[in-house]
Amino acid sequence: MRHTWAIQRHRRHRPTSAPTAEAVAERLSELVHPATLAQVGYFQRLGLRARGLTLPVMMGLVLGRLWRRIGSINELVRVVQRERLLWVEPLRDLTQPAVAQRLRGLPAELFERVLNSLLPVLQARWQARQRPVPPVVAWAHAHYTAVLIAAGATLDVWRRKLGWLREAPVAPLAGRMMALLDLTTRLPRRVWYDADPARP
């Protein structure tokens, strides 16, 4: 109880200044939407048919779902039918099967290319910041050339939420991802994706 009271007292004296939802949406749109538009030509060269769910729309849906922590594709569809999500205008006739089918057909490489084009921009913006780093990070910089964090996961949970594994007698593992993050910037140095979870 004392610990809880101490945390609450600390928060009253030092309130957080998190950006508003509108500010976050504006910043994400400013950064990610142009990077996505730059990949539309590559998207077309892959022979993918655009229809209504173009690459910019799908990028907005995926990123919006992650940002808003929308729990399922059904809920995502309900949200987008009613309101704007990042740069995606309301899509009144959007259906869950259409989104799930489009996600199945989008190569992970498209998302990877957008991320890789954004990382230099994000790193440059971080370098231009004037905020002091935490003491522990300053100590690490003084003693090591780099401090990196490795994080990995399989993607079966995402596929299960999409409903792709409902008919499978045993839920197989999906692809694997691993990211190497910089402790100071919290940005990825490198991201790897392998669609084959059994590859050694």
N, C-alpha and C positions, 0 to 999 in steps of 0.2 A: 504494500500500500504506500509506504513512504517513497518507494521508487516511482510509482505512478504519479503521486502528488508532485514530486520533484520535476518530472517531465512536463506536467501540465503548467507548473509555475514558470518553467523555463520558456515554454511556448508563449505564455502570456506576455513575458518581458521581451521576448525576441520573436515576434510573429513572422511566419514565413511569407515570402513575397513571390509566390508562384505566379507565372503568367496566366492570364485569362484564357479560356478555351478559344476565344476568337483570335487572340494573339498567337496561340499555338497553331491553329488552323492556317492563319495567314503565313506564318514562317514555314510550315511544311509545304504549303502551296508554292511559296516563293522559291524554295530549294528544289523540291522533288518534281514538280510539274514540268519545268523546262528540261530537266534531265531525262524525264520520260519521253517528252516530245522528240528529243534528239534520237531516241531509239525506234521511232515509228518506221523509218526507212528500213532498218534492219528487220523489224517485225514483218514488214511486207515482203522483204527478200526471202524470209523463211517460208513464204507461201501461206501464212496464216490469214484466214478471212476475217475481216474486221466486224462486219455487221454492226450491231449497236454496242456490243461490249468490246470496244477498242482497247488497245494497250493503255492509253491514259485513263480510261474509265476503270479498267481492272486494277491498275496501280492505285488509283484513288480508293477503290473498295477495299483492297487488301490492307493498305496503310491506314485507312480510316478505321477498319475493324481492329487493328492492333492498337491504335491510339485511343480509341473509345472503349476498348476492352469489351467488344461485342461478342457474346458467348457462342453464337451459332450463325450459320449461314442464313437460316430462316429469319433470325432477328435482324441480321444485316440487311436482308431484302426489305423487311418491314421499315427499317430506318430510312433506306434510300428511296422507298416509295413515297415517304412523307416529307423528307427534308434534304437539303444540300449536305453532302459529305465531302469535306475538303473542296476540291474543284469540280466534283461530280454533281451536276444539277439533279433534282428529283427525277427518278425514273418510275413513272406510275405503273408501267406494264411489266416491270422486271419480275422474274420468277426465280425461285430457288433452283430448279433443275437447270435453267440457263446459266446461272452463275457457277454451279458445280461443274457443269460440262465445260465451260470456258476455262475454269481453273485447272481441270485435268489436262487441257490441251496447251496451256501456256508453258513454254520451256523455262526452267529455273534460270537459264542463262540470261534471259531478258531482265530479270530482277537483279541479277549479279552485275550486269553491265551498268544499270542505273546506279547501283550502290558504288561501284568502282569509280564512276564519273563524279560522284558526290564527295567521296572521301578526301581528295585533295582540297576541295572547297571548304569542307568542315575543318580540316586540319589548319588551313590558312586562317580561318576565322578564329580558331582557338589561339593560334600564335599571336594574333592581334589583340587578344584580351589582356587587360591589365590587372585582373583579380589575383590576389596572392593565393598560392597553393597551400593546402593543409601542411602542417609541420612534418607529418610522417612522409608525405610525398616529397617535400623539400629534402628531408634526410636521405630518402632513397635516391634522389637525383645526385646528391653529393657523393654517394658511395657506389653507385652502379650506373652503367651507361644506359640501361633501359630496364624497366620493370614491366613485364607483360603478364597477362592473365589469359589462360586458355579455357574456353567454354565450349562444350559440345552437347549435342542432343540428337535423338532420332525424331522423325517427323510423323510417326504413326498416330499420335494424338490428333494432329491436324486433319489427317485423312479420315480418322474415325468420326470427327465432328462433321466432316463433309458428307458422311454416310457411305463412303466408298467401301467400307469394310464390313458392312452389316451382313452380307451374305457369306462372308468367309468363315469356315468352321473354326479356324484358328487365326487370330488377327496377326498378319505378318508385320514385320518391321518395315517402315518406309525408308526413305533416304536418310542419310546422315549429314549433319552440318557441324562445322567447328569454326570458331572465331578466335583470333588472337587479338586481344584488346590491350591498348596502352593504358597503364594505371593512371597516368596523369590526365590525358585527354578523355579517357573512357571511350575512345573511338576505336573501331577495328583497324588493325594493321593489315590483316588479311582474313578473308573468309573462304572456306572450302566447302564444297557441296558434292556429295557422291550419291547418285540415285540408287546404287546397289548397296544395300546394307550388309550384304554378305562378303563384300570385297575385303580381303585382308589388308 
